[in-house]
Amino acid sequence: MNIRQVEIFKAVFESGTVTQAAKNLGLAQPSVSKHLKLLEYGLGLTLFQRSGNRLTATAEGLALFDQVERVYTGLGFLETFADGLRNNQHGELSIAAMPLISQKWLPKCIAGFIATHQKVSFSLPVRSSSWIATAVAAKRVHFGIGLKPVAPVPGIRVTPLMQLPFVCVLPPDHPLTKHPFVELDMIRGHGLITLRNFEGQSLVFETMARDFQSGESRTIETFSASVACELARQGAGVALVDAMTARDTQGGTLEIRPFRPQTIMDICIMTSEHWPLSQIAHHVMDMMLDQARDTERALAEANLYR
């Protein structure tokens, strides 16, 4: 049995005559008759009963057609699936991201994508940037979003995503709100809330925090920018966090002031140098790059890059 014989058997079954089957297939009638006889001979079965020009399927022919229909239905599903792949409608993506990105920014991106790609599944582990780099290199995730590595990581390709400035977050009644910007020395006596470097990244504000603490001023360290903002809301001190988190948690009960000297957090997309990405992954990355430009533009319009 070969594909051409199966195709001819199906055409004859559906049309009831060799003449019509040949016409439907664009083949010569003798060729159709020959292939049908070879199929019956090869299977050792009589598939049709002949009555003049009409062919009626035998019980064996009916059983075979049932299986042929299943194959053609499966091929139809396969063609639809391939079309979905071609148009980024099928697939699975694993995207690891640092907590700062995972809280609001990444969910917004994913929600926007699945609105028009509802058959794409996602896995979104939230980890540190160092874990993300290792996972991408080991092919445990398709790509990751985290802090730009200080030094090149073997097997990792880095694509800049966005730059986030650090800002000061404080309650509306705080005395520092009267200033257009805040410098480190201005925070002395008010308490400083900073992000702890738990990833081995040499962030500039950590050195600042140590210098600040060398005086007799209180500091609070936390792994979460959102927690730092909430501490500031509760009057525990002035939080030094990224501008995006500050904006997203502001809610009318916090004031934001640019921090000087301006300190930037570089966020990047990490991909493997040895693992080709699917069209869907590239599509999502392009969408994220567009969203990142919008985020930077919105922060600039809010005067948080001063």
Rosetta silent file (secondary structure, phi, psi, omega in degrees, C-alpha in Angstrom):
SEQUENCE: MNIRQVEIFKAVFESGTVTQAAKNLGLAQPSVSKHLKLLEYGLGLTLFQRSGNRLTATAEGLALFDQVERVYTGLGFLETFADGLRNNQHGELSIAAMPLISQKWLPKCIAGFIATHQKVSFSLPVRSSSWIATAVAAKRVHFGIGLKPVAPVPGIRVTPLMQLPFVCVLPPDHPLTKHPFVELDMIRGHGLITLRNFEGQSLVFETMARDFQSGESRTIETFSASVACELARQGAGVALVDAMTARDTQGGTLEIRPFRPQTIMDICIMTSEHWPLSQIAHHVMDMMLDQARDTERALAEANLYR
SCORE:     score description
SCORE:     0.000 S_00000001
   1 L     0.000  130.749  175.088    0.000    0.000    0.000 S_00000001
   2 L  -127.196  174.972 -175.055    1.303    3.438   -0.921 S_00000001
   3 H   -61.298  -42.068 -179.790    0.015    6.997   -0.638 S_00000001
   4 H   -62.721  -40.094  178.087   -1.212    7.147   -4.244 S_00000001
   5 H   -64.728  -40.795  177.822   -3.201    3.925   -3.803 S_00000001
   6 H   -63.423  -42.126  179.557   -4.796    5.243   -0.608 S_00000001
   7 H   -62.180  -42.492  179.675   -5.669    8.518   -2.351 S_00000001
   8 H   -68.420  -42.216  177.369   -7.279    6.627   -5.249 S_00000001
   9 H   -57.170  -44.655 -179.215   -9.174    4.290   -2.898 S_00000001
  10 H   -63.997  -42.548 -179.111  -10.615    7.313   -1.070 S_00000001
  11 H   -65.743  -41.300  178.933  -11.613    9.033   -4.324 S_00000001
  12 H   -66.448  -43.056  179.533  -13.329    5.905   -5.668 S_00000001
  13 H   -58.254  -44.836 -174.311  -15.140    5.312   -2.357 S_00000001
  14 H   -76.493  -30.541 -177.865  -16.461    8.884   -2.292 S_00000001
  15 H   -93.674  -29.418  178.551  -17.433    9.114   -5.973 S_00000001
  16 L    87.606   -6.725  177.901  -18.718    5.559   -6.548 S_00000001
  17 L  -142.147  151.308  176.438  -17.145    5.238  -10.002 S_00000001
  18 H   -67.917  -37.270 -178.005  -13.639    4.930  -11.418 S_00000001
  19 H   -61.029  -48.025 -178.003  -14.506    7.508  -14.102 S_00000001
  20 H   -69.919  -36.781  178.127  -15.488   10.221  -11.600 S_00000001
  21 H   -62.022  -42.926  178.890  -12.558    9.392   -9.297 S_00000001
  22 H   -62.176  -41.599  179.435  -10.137    9.779  -12.223 S_00000001
  23 H   -63.766  -43.676 -178.847  -11.742   13.117  -13.126 S_00000001
  24 H   -64.552  -34.160 -177.397  -11.547   14.364   -9.523 S_00000001
  25 H   -90.348  -10.666 -177.350   -7.888   13.372   -9.252 S_00000001
  26 L    71.610   32.963 -179.110   -6.920   14.577  -12.712 S_00000001
  27 L  -117.194  163.317  174.934   -5.706   11.111  -13.687 S_00000001
  28 L   -74.634  143.264 -178.175   -6.370    8.795  -16.611 S_00000001
  29 H   -58.106  -42.993  178.579   -9.102    6.219  -15.929 S_00000001
  30 H   -59.315  -35.751  179.953   -6.855    3.197  -16.738 S_00000001
  31 H   -65.853  -40.105  178.597   -4.306    4.449  -14.186 S_00000001
  32 H   -65.031  -45.751  179.754   -6.969    4.640  -11.465 S_00000001
  33 H   -60.531  -41.600 -179.676   -8.237    1.144  -12.281 S_00000001
  34 H   -62.483  -47.882 -178.343   -4.687   -0.250  -12.236 S_00000001
  35 H   -65.239  -35.998  179.464   -3.822    1.276   -8.827 S_00000001
  36 H   -66.558  -41.531  177.971   -7.103    0.092   -7.326 S_00000001
  37 H   -65.577  -40.273  177.855   -6.479   -3.486   -8.493 S_00000001
  38 H   -63.564  -36.143  178.667   -2.904   -3.373   -7.154 S_00000001
  39 H   -65.621  -47.225  179.972   -4.217   -2.204   -3.789 S_00000001
  40 H   -63.316  -40.941  179.669   -6.754   -5.032   -3.562 S_00000001
  41 H   -64.765  -45.008 -178.551   -4.126   -7.550   -4.673 S_00000001
  42 H   -64.566  -34.959 -179.831   -1.560   -6.268   -2.194 S_00000001
  43 H   -84.653  -19.310 -175.964   -4.034   -6.381    0.701 S_00000001
  44 L    70.647   31.676 -176.908   -5.565   -9.675   -0.371 S_00000001
  45 L  -132.682  149.434  168.946   -9.014   -8.091   -0.008 S_00000001
  46 L   -94.970  115.895 -174.300  -11.953   -7.253   -2.229 S_00000001
  47 L   -94.803  -22.191 -178.635  -12.720   -3.628   -1.425 S_00000001
  48 E  -137.678  146.947  169.262  -15.568   -2.998   -3.895 S_00000001
  49 E   -99.684  132.229 -177.457  -18.394   -4.905   -5.477 S_00000001
  50 E   -94.136  133.554  174.500  -18.854   -4.029   -9.154 S_00000001
  51 E  -139.147   91.426 -173.573  -22.299   -3.385  -10.611 S_00000001
  52 L    68.487 -127.197  177.719  -21.914   -1.959  -14.085 S_00000001
  53 L   -87.846   -7.989 -176.184  -19.980    1.261  -13.736 S_00000001
  54 E   -88.313  145.137  176.771  -20.864    1.606  -10.063 S_00000001
  55 E  -122.344  127.285  179.149  -18.616    0.437   -7.246 S_00000001
  56 E  -117.305  130.156 -176.215  -20.036   -0.318   -3.804 S_00000001
  57 E   -66.266  139.352  172.970  -17.709   -0.816   -0.868 S_00000001
  58 L   -79.439  177.772  177.375  -17.576   -4.235    0.777 S_00000001
  59 H   -59.920  -39.458  178.318  -17.487   -4.614    4.559 S_00000001
  60 H   -67.365  -38.442  177.193  -13.702   -4.672    4.324 S_00000001
  61 H   -63.750  -39.902  177.390  -13.762   -1.570    2.129 S_00000001
  62 H   -63.355  -42.721 -179.511  -15.949    0.247    4.666 S_00000001
  63 H   -64.868  -41.304 -179.840  -13.583   -0.687    7.502 S_00000001
  64 H   -66.441  -40.273 -179.334  -10.548    0.460    5.525 S_00000001
  65 H   -63.137  -35.692  178.113  -12.205    3.760    4.610 S_00000001
  66 H   -58.688  -41.817  179.384  -12.911    4.429    8.286 S_00000001
  67 H   -71.955  -37.642  177.886   -9.189    4.204    9.007 S_00000001
  68 H   -62.322  -40.485  178.841   -8.293    6.255    5.937 S_00000001
  69 H   -61.184  -39.415  178.822  -10.657    8.996    7.098 S_00000001
  70 H   -63.312  -39.697  178.702   -8.915    9.110   10.460 S_00000001
  71 H   -63.720  -45.451 -178.736   -5.569    9.539    8.727 S_00000001
  72 H   -67.275  -34.455  175.887   -6.879   12.365    6.550 S_00000001
  73 H   -64.650  -42.316  177.351   -8.484   14.024    9.563 S_00000001
  74 H   -62.588  -39.190  177.096   -5.148   13.820   11.352 S_00000001
  75 H   -64.183  -35.729  177.178   -3.416   15.338    8.344 S_00000001
  76 H   -64.215  -43.966  176.753   -5.953   18.152    8.422 S_00000001
  77 H   -63.085  -39.484 -179.546   -5.176   18.825   12.068 S_00000001
  78 H   -63.997  -40.764  178.585   -1.456   18.652   11.270 S_00000001
  79 H   -65.373  -41.329  177.859   -1.835   21.206    8.476 S_00000001
  80 H   -63.835  -40.788  179.190   -3.813   23.500   10.785 S_00000001
  81 H   -63.855  -43.926  179.118   -1.157   23.090   13.479 S_00000001
  82 H   -62.716  -38.229  176.932    1.630   23.895   11.025 S_00000001
  83 H   -63.562  -37.547  176.975   -0.299   26.968    9.924 S_00000001
  84 H   -64.370  -41.020  176.750   -0.554   27.954   13.587 S_00000001
  85 H   -62.467  -40.578 -179.233    3.194   27.588   14.014 S_00000001
  86 H   -64.136  -31.176 -177.845    3.722   29.705   10.926 S_00000001
  87 L  -106.713   20.754  176.224    1.516   32.433   12.384 S_00000001
  88 L    59.852   39.833 -178.391    2.810   32.158   15.983 S_00000001
  89 L  -107.456   -7.242  179.754   -0.409   30.548   17.267 S_00000001
  90 L  -132.553  149.959  174.301    1.025   27.356   18.814 S_00000001
  91 E   140.096  175.135  178.148    3.918   26.633   21.110 S_00000001
  92 E  -132.284  140.250  178.890    5.314   26.832   24.615 S_00000001
  93 E  -131.028  135.400  172.892    7.693   29.403   26.060 S_00000001
  94 E  -112.889  116.230 -176.702    9.631   29.392   29.308 S_00000001
  95 E  -123.144  112.389  176.991   10.723   32.904   30.300 S_00000001
  96 E   -89.465  138.855 -177.502   12.651   33.406   33.532 S_00000001
  97 E  -143.747  149.548  175.933   12.589   36.919   34.963 S_00000001
  98 L   -68.913  154.977 -175.481   13.891   38.823   37.968 S_00000001
  99 H   -54.492  -41.377 -177.568   11.262   39.826   40.569 S_00000001
 100 H   -55.852  -41.583 -179.084   11.294   43.509   39.629 S_00000001
 101 H   -77.714  -30.236 -171.680   10.225   42.667   36.049 S_00000001
 102 H   -77.940  -18.369 -172.478    7.829   39.884   37.060 S_00000001
 103 L   -70.186  -49.553 -178.876    5.518   41.916   39.290 S_00000001
 104 L  -133.301  -40.674 -172.777    3.692   44.044   36.709 S_00000001
 105 H   -63.289  -50.592 -178.598    5.743   44.657   33.594 S_00000001
 106 H   -65.534  -46.089  176.953    6.053   41.039   32.413 S_00000001
 107 H   -55.678  -37.188  178.432    2.396   40.074   33.155 S_00000001
 108 H   -64.049  -42.360  178.050    1.292   43.065   31.074 S_00000001
 109 H   -62.601  -47.649 -177.506    3.468   41.909   28.163 S_00000001
 110 H   -64.286  -43.224 -179.951    2.257   38.302   28.368 S_00000001
 111 H   -61.753  -39.989  177.781   -1.396   39.310   28.665 S_00000001
 112 H   -64.721  -35.135 -179.174   -1.048   41.515   25.594 S_00000001
 113 H   -72.326  -47.374 -175.651    0.519   38.670   23.636 S_00000001
 114 H   -72.247  -12.021  175.483   -1.978   35.926   24.518 S_00000001
 115 L   -61.656  -30.012  179.031   -4.868   38.217   23.616 S_00000001
 116 L  -117.323    2.653  179.378   -4.038   37.424   19.989 S_00000001
 117 L  -137.977   66.499 -168.205   -2.124   34.136   20.508 S_00000001
 118 L   -73.912  -10.240 -179.148   -4.431   32.155   22.773 S_00000001
 119 L  -100.615    7.041  177.582   -2.913   28.718   22.070 S_00000001
 120 E   -92.226  129.702  179.731    0.586   29.628   23.251 S_00000001
 121 E  -101.342  150.998 -177.421    1.473   28.342   26.739 S_00000001
 122 E  -129.783  146.630  166.819    3.928   29.999   29.120 S_00000001
 123 E  -122.737  127.955 -171.021    6.097   29.026   32.062 S_00000001
 124 L  -128.564   72.091  176.769    7.335   32.057   34.043 S_00000001
 125 L   -66.749  140.167  178.772    9.826   31.195   36.791 S_00000001
 126 E  -108.291  116.805 -173.940   10.838   34.181   38.945 S_00000001
 127 L  -145.072  177.173  175.991   14.488   34.010   39.975 S_00000001
 128 L   -74.180  160.841 -179.003   17.633   36.054   40.511 S_00000001
 129 H   -63.370  -36.510  178.820   19.596   37.337   37.519 S_00000001
 130 H   -66.571  -39.806  176.718   22.501   34.981   38.219 S_00000001
 131 H   -63.534  -41.423 -178.718   20.114   31.988   38.301 S_00000001
 132 H   -61.543  -45.393 -179.931   18.549   33.171   35.046 S_00000001
 133 H   -60.139  -42.336  179.083   21.917   33.386   33.283 S_00000001
 134 H   -65.429  -42.067 -178.506   22.785   29.850   34.394 S_00000001
 135 H   -66.323  -39.782  178.017   19.370   28.495   33.341 S_00000001
 136 H   -65.152  -44.692  179.982   19.582   30.093   29.890 S_00000001
 137 H   -62.694  -34.336 -178.945   23.096   28.730   29.343 S_00000001
 138 L   -88.071    3.156  178.334   21.918   25.253   30.428 S_00000001
 139 L    64.245   29.526  176.259   18.845   25.485   28.129 S_00000001
 140 L   -83.886  -20.629  173.808   16.427   25.124   31.057 S_00000001
 141 L  -134.426  158.410 -178.579   14.477   28.176   29.861 S_00000001
 142 L   -71.748  -45.668  172.249   14.083   29.682   26.400 S_00000001
 143 E  -158.830  168.968 -175.331   15.254   33.129   27.473 S_00000001
 144 E  -137.216  161.299  177.917   15.498   35.296   30.544 S_00000001
 145 E  -127.080  121.538 -178.472   15.173   38.900   31.696 S_00000001
 146 E  -163.439 -170.261  177.373   17.484   40.205   34.384 S_00000001
 147 E   -66.792  140.960  178.092   20.295   42.554   35.330 S_00000001
 148 L   -62.538  127.062  179.987   22.993   42.878   32.707 S_00000001
 149 L   -59.426  142.066  178.918   25.948   40.685   33.780 S_00000001
 150 L   -64.656  -39.403  178.472   28.997   42.624   34.937 S_00000001
 151 L  -123.714  154.806  178.728   31.256   40.321   32.880 S_00000001
 152 L   -55.266  139.234  177.638   30.461   38.199   29.792 S_00000001
 153 L  -106.051  124.350 -179.550   28.843   34.853   30.622 S_00000001
 154 L   -54.988  131.940  176.882   29.948   31.897   28.424 S_00000001
 155 L    83.570    1.075 -176.545   27.139   30.730   26.153 S_00000001
 156 E  -113.830  133.006  172.292   24.934   33.770   26.824 S_00000001
 157 E  -104.709  130.083 -175.816   23.957   36.469   24.358 S_00000001
 158 E  -108.001  126.827  175.154   22.858   39.744   25.971 S_00000001
 159 E  -117.039  118.413  179.424   20.345   42.103   24.342 S_00000001
 160 E   -57.135  133.415  178.815   19.739   45.437   26.117 S_00000001
 161 E  -104.141  -62.123  176.679   16.083   45.753   27.152 S_00000001
 162 E  -160.836  160.898  176.771   15.778   48.980   29.133 S_00000001
 163 E  -112.013  128.569 -178.339   17.540   51.238   31.586 S_00000001
 164 E  -115.743  121.803  177.042   15.800   52.128   34.831 S_00000001
 165 E   -77.840  151.874  172.905   17.016   55.041   36.956 S_00000001
 166 E   -84.318  142.886  179.437   16.911   54.844   40.731 S_00000001
 167 E  -132.714  167.229  175.555   14.591   57.299   42.466 S_00000001
 168 E  -101.754  133.326  179.536   13.668   58.182   46.030 S_00000001
 169 E  -115.667  132.497 -176.381   10.230   57.239   47.302 S_00000001
 170 E  -153.106  160.184 -179.993    8.766   58.939   50.368 S_00000001
 171 L   -66.620  156.598 -177.905    5.405   59.785   51.995 S_00000001
 172 L   -59.856  -29.208 -177.493    3.625   62.988   50.867 S_00000001
 173 L   -92.456   10.186 -178.333    4.232   64.726   54.202 S_00000001
 174 L   -72.819  140.151 -178.023    7.971   63.999   54.248 S_00000001
 175 H   -61.716  -23.471 -179.131   10.156   67.134   54.525 S_00000001
 176 H   -76.949   -8.958  179.749   12.255   66.087   51.504 S_00000001
 177 H   -67.373  -16.031  179.864    9.247   66.411   49.171 S_00000001
 178 H   -76.097  -10.351 -179.768    9.920   70.152   48.963 S_00000001
 179 L   -95.700  145.527  178.810   13.070   69.432   46.948 S_00000001
 180 L   -72.916  -20.693  176.412   12.997   68.745   43.156 S_00000001
 181 L  -150.933  168.743 -177.531   15.534   65.955   43.619 S_00000001
 182 E  -127.976  133.829  173.022   17.232   64.082   46.477 S_00000001
 183 E  -107.929  161.674 -174.475   20.913   63.457   47.128 S_00000001
 184 H   -57.946  -44.535 -177.388   22.299   60.871   49.531 S_00000001
 185 H   -62.141  -27.265 -179.339   23.459   63.404   52.123 S_00000001
 186 H   -69.510  -21.608 -176.678   19.945   64.881   52.236 S_00000001
 187 H   -82.452  -17.677 -177.997   18.573   61.529   53.484 S_00000001
 188 L   -55.878  133.523 -177.886   20.780   61.467   56.582 S_00000001
 189 L    92.090   -9.221 -179.343   18.646   61.577   59.663 S_00000001
 190 L  -110.804  -13.854 -178.044   15.604   60.196   57.807 S_00000001
 191 L    87.536  132.199 -177.462   16.611   56.541   57.365 S_00000001
 192 E  -113.942  131.281  176.742   17.489   54.855   54.075 S_00000001
 193 E  -111.357  119.688 -175.918   15.684   51.824   52.605 S_00000001
 194 E  -127.761  166.509  174.972   17.712   50.066   49.886 S_00000001
 195 E   -88.174  129.607  179.703   17.694   46.930   47.766 S_00000001
 196 L   -78.921  136.629  177.745   20.117   44.297   48.962 S_00000001
 197 L   -81.450   95.342 -178.882   22.484   42.930   46.324 S_00000001
 198 L  -103.105   12.701 -175.336   21.729   39.199   46.541 S_00000001
 199 L  -121.508    6.289 -179.206   22.936   38.349   43.031 S_00000001
 200 L    79.062   10.855  178.682   26.617   39.265   43.059 S_00000001
 201 L   -87.294  138.433 -178.517   25.965   42.390   40.975 S_00000001
 202 L   -88.919   77.203  179.833   28.062   45.438   41.821 S_00000001
 203 L   -78.528  136.921 -174.317   25.270   47.993   42.054 S_00000001
 204 H   -63.093  -36.172 -173.982   26.443   51.501   42.745 S_00000001
 205 H   -69.100  -17.355  176.705   23.773   52.279   45.314 S_00000001
 206 H   -68.321  -40.859  176.052   25.076   49.519   47.596 S_00000001
 207 H   -62.236  -39.415  177.516   28.330   51.388   48.017 S_00000001
 208 H   -61.562  -41.936 -179.493   26.280   54.472   48.709 S_00000001
 209 H   -63.822  -37.731  178.938   24.323   52.625   51.343 S_00000001
 210 H   -67.033  -40.921  177.278   27.527   51.514   53.075 S_00000001
 211 H   -63.026  -39.369  179.728   28.839   55.095   53.057 S_00000001
 212 H   -64.043  -42.204 -176.766   25.511   56.244   54.409 S_00000001
 213 H   -72.528  -19.969 -179.446   25.594   53.621   57.148 S_00000001
 214 H   -67.496  -23.326  168.871   29.135   54.590   58.135 S_00000001
 215 L   -75.823 -159.343 -178.975   27.576   57.673   59.680 S_00000001
 216 L  -110.464   44.752 -178.865   25.101   57.089   62.441 S_00000001
 217 L  -107.433  148.312 -176.908   22.056   56.816   60.176 S_00000001
 218 L   -80.032  141.463  172.450   19.622   53.896   60.033 S_00000001
 219 E  -128.520  149.666  173.677   19.382   51.659   56.957 S_00000001
 220 E  -128.593  127.418  178.870   16.911   48.942   56.012 S_00000001
 221 E  -110.067  141.364  177.418   17.780   46.426   53.297 S_00000001
 222 E  -145.450  156.244  178.213   15.259   44.288   51.419 S_00000001
 223 L   -82.271  -16.166 -171.309   15.296   42.039   48.356 S_00000001
 224 L  -114.225  128.063  176.344   12.028   43.523   46.989 S_00000001
 225 H   -66.035  -34.421  178.540   11.520   46.991   45.535 S_00000001
 226 H   -65.699  -39.510  176.933    7.804   46.721   46.305 S_00000001
 227 H   -64.747  -40.158  178.506    8.578   46.005   49.968 S_00000001
 228 H   -60.449  -42.292  178.709   10.927   48.998   50.027 S_00000001
 229 H   -64.649  -39.483  179.982    8.127   51.223   48.705 S_00000001
 230 H   -67.748  -37.230  175.616    5.690   49.908   51.304 S_00000001
 231 H   -60.997  -41.227  177.291    8.208   50.582   54.071 S_00000001
 232 H   -64.853  -39.287  178.862    8.471   54.166   52.821 S_00000001
 233 H   -60.849  -34.677 -178.917    4.671   54.425   52.740 S_00000001
 234 L   -85.555    3.602  175.358    4.593   53.373   56.388 S_00000001
 235 L    84.277   19.783 -177.756    7.126   56.068   57.306 S_00000001
 236 L   -81.363  -11.800 -179.548   10.114   53.777   57.904 S_00000001
 237 L   156.012 -168.419  178.077   12.464   55.890   55.783 S_00000001
 238 E  -101.067  123.346 -177.062   13.283   57.029   52.258 S_00000001
 239 E   -91.430  133.448  175.587   13.321   54.168   49.740 S_00000001
 240 E  -107.035  102.972 -174.153   15.895   54.072   46.963 S_00000001
 241 E  -136.752  175.518  177.855   14.325   51.921   44.234 S_00000001
 242 E   -72.579  152.704 -174.495   13.969   51.731   40.457 S_00000001
 243 H   -65.642  -33.755 -177.780   11.686   54.276   38.798 S_00000001
 244 H   -67.215  -46.126  178.221    9.331   51.707   37.260 S_00000001
 245 H   -64.050  -40.920  178.893    8.490   50.022   40.574 S_00000001
 246 H   -58.837  -45.593  179.511    8.152   53.439   42.229 S_00000001
 247 H   -63.690  -42.710 -176.185    5.693   54.553   39.569 S_00000001
 248 H   -70.672  -23.706 -177.843    3.675   51.321   39.723 S_00000001
 249 H  -106.499    5.447 -174.620    3.322   51.410   43.523 S_00000001
 250 L   -61.241  -58.490  172.467    2.826   55.164   43.899 S_00000001
 251 L    55.909   24.073  177.603   -0.958   55.061   44.148 S_00000001
 252 L    78.874   -7.457 -178.270   -1.322   58.674   45.345 S_00000001
 253 L  -112.705   11.810  177.532    0.147   57.901   48.772 S_00000001
 254 L  -137.743  149.068  173.870    3.812   58.188   47.801 S_00000001
 255 E  -109.880  145.882 -179.979    5.974   60.923   46.357 S_00000001
 256 E  -120.611  133.749  175.153    8.805   60.259   43.906 S_00000001
 257 E  -130.420  138.728  175.724   11.896   62.378   43.491 S_00000001
 258 E   -58.679  145.169  178.711   14.826   61.831   41.083 S_00000001
 259 E  -102.094  134.420  177.250   17.994   60.651   42.823 S_00000001
 260 E  -121.763  140.410   -0.162   21.305   62.386   42.191 S_00000001
 261 L   -70.107  148.928 -176.003   23.806   61.485   40.988 S_00000001
 262 L   -58.849  129.999 -179.424   21.701   59.560   38.517 S_00000001
 263 L  -122.513  129.481 -171.492   22.197   55.810   38.985 S_00000001
 264 E  -113.319  139.685  171.100   20.979   53.393   36.317 S_00000001
 265 E  -103.947  120.126  179.856   19.928   49.741   36.444 S_00000001
 266 E   -90.163  117.086  176.993   20.580   47.951   33.137 S_00000001
 267 E  -103.267  137.012 -177.111   17.962   45.309   32.334 S_00000001
 268 E  -135.366  163.457  170.166   18.691   42.849   29.522 S_00000001
 269 E   -99.793  128.627  179.431   17.287   39.847   27.684 S_00000001
 270 E  -107.776  125.516  177.227   19.526   36.787   27.947 S_00000001
 271 E  -127.688  159.236  179.778   19.448   34.126   25.232 S_00000001
 272 E   -80.127  138.673  176.001   21.594   31.092   24.541 S_00000001
 273 L   -74.883  -15.057 -172.912   24.268   31.363   21.862 S_00000001
 274 L  -118.203    9.808 -176.807   23.821   27.669   21.050 S_00000001
 275 L  -128.884  108.023 -179.283   20.028   27.205   21.142 S_00000001
 276 L   -65.725  139.556  179.978   17.951   28.560   18.217 S_00000001
 277 L   -91.875  150.029  177.423   14.776   30.343   19.263 S_00000001
 278 L   -73.872  167.445  175.745   11.368   29.704   17.725 S_00000001
 279 H   -60.131  -37.365  179.905    9.455   32.316   15.748 S_00000001
 280 H   -62.398  -44.832 -179.429    7.157   32.727   18.755 S_00000001
 281 H   -60.294  -43.889  178.226   10.107   33.493   21.044 S_00000001
 282 H   -63.656  -38.180  179.682   11.412   36.109   18.608 S_00000001
 283 H   -64.049  -44.248  179.394    7.929   37.592   18.311 S_00000001
 284 H   -64.862  -42.285  179.299    7.592   37.871   22.100 S_00000001
 285 H   -62.128  -41.793  177.872   11.061   39.393   22.433 S_00000001
 286 H   -62.100  -40.772  178.470   10.273   42.007   19.773 S_00000001
 287 H   -63.967  -39.177  179.056    7.052   42.861   21.599 S_00000001
 288 H   -66.864  -38.306  177.507    8.976   43.206   24.878 S_00000001
 289 H   -63.346  -39.710  176.408   11.533   45.504   23.281 S_00000001
 290 H   -64.312  -43.554  179.524    8.691   47.716   22.041 S_00000001
 291 H   -64.009  -36.550  178.280    7.105   47.690   25.493 S_00000001
 292 H   -63.466  -40.787  177.618   10.460   48.589   27.057 S_00000001
 293 H   -63.036  -39.638  177.771   10.757   51.649   24.807 S_00000001
 294 H   -63.432  -39.956  179.880    7.261   52.702   25.880 S_00000001
 295 H   -64.275  -46.823  179.252    8.238   52.253   29.536 S_00000001
 296 H   -61.679  -39.425  179.726   11.379   54.359   29.175 S_00000001
 297 H   -65.648  -41.353  179.613    9.414   57.034   27.344 S_00000001
 298 H   -65.100  -39.479  178.634    6.730   57.121   30.051 S_00000001
 299 H   -67.048  -37.198  177.868    9.356   57.446   32.800 S_00000001
 300 H   -65.586  -41.113  178.972   11.055   60.255   30.890 S_00000001
 301 H   -65.741  -27.016  177.315    7.732   62.090   30.515 S_00000001
 302 L   -85.138    8.400  178.067    7.254   61.749   34.276 S_00000001
 303 L    61.966   32.630 -179.549   10.622   63.540   34.718 S_00000001
 304 L   -95.217    2.676  176.869   12.157   60.512   36.449 S_00000001
 305 L  -105.478    9.372 -177.336   15.304   60.620   34.292 S_00000001
 306 L   -66.362    0.000    0.000   16.417   64.040   35.438 S_00000001
